[in-house]
Amino acid sequence: MARGRFISDFEADLIRIGHAAGIDNATIARAMGRHKSAIGKYLRRMEDEQTIGNLPTCFVGDQIAEMIRREGGRP
């Protein structure tokens, strides 16, 4: 039984973009307001399902990756 909120499709895309941009799980988690362990668990799930490479429109990916870096940075 799940203990936390489910990962939405939009959040899954954010995780994929962050991972593809080489952003660490902790930064992705802070940007999304999630726990680092939830990001890691979902990444493993996507790798097992072979959906980790299903990135959304590429020209938006760089902008979203920059937002994740900015929002997930430590103050």
N, C-alpha and C positions, 0 to 999 in steps of 0.2 A: 504494500500500500504506500502510495506517495505521501511524503511528509510536507513538501513545499508546494509552491505554485508550479503548474506545468509550464514548460517552455513553449512559447507561441512560435508560429512559423516565422514571424518577424525577428524574434529573438534568436531563433536558430540561424537565420541569415546573418545576423550580427556576429554570432559566434563563428560562423564559417569565414566571414570577411576578416574578422580579427585574427583568426588562426592563419589564414592565407597571407595576411600582411605581417606575420611573425610577431604579433602582439601576445604577450604572456597571459596566461589564464587569470592571474590576479588583476591585471589591468582591465581585461574584458569584464570580469565580475564586478569591479568597482563602477565601471561605466554603466552597467546594466542594473546595478543594485541587487546583485545576486551573490551567492557564495562561490568562492573559488572552486570548491569541490563539486558544485553543481555544474559548473562550466566544464571541468575535466571529465566528469561522468558523461555529460551529453556529447562531448567531443569523441570519447571512446565509443559511444553508441553510434554516432554518425560514421565513424571509421569502420565499425563492424558491419553496418548497413551499406557501406560504400557510398554514402551520400555527402561526405565531407567536401567533395569537389563541386557540388551543385551550387555554385555561386550565382547570385543574382546579377543583373545587368552590370557589366564590367566598368563602365564609365562612372558609375556611382560608387563602386567599391572603394576607390581611393579616398573619396570624400568621407565615407562612413568610417573607414579605418582611421583617418585623422581625427574624427570626432571621438572615437573610442579612446585614442591616445590622450586627447585633451581632457575628456570627461573622467577617464579612469586614472589620470595622474594624481599623484599625492600632493596635497596642498603644501 
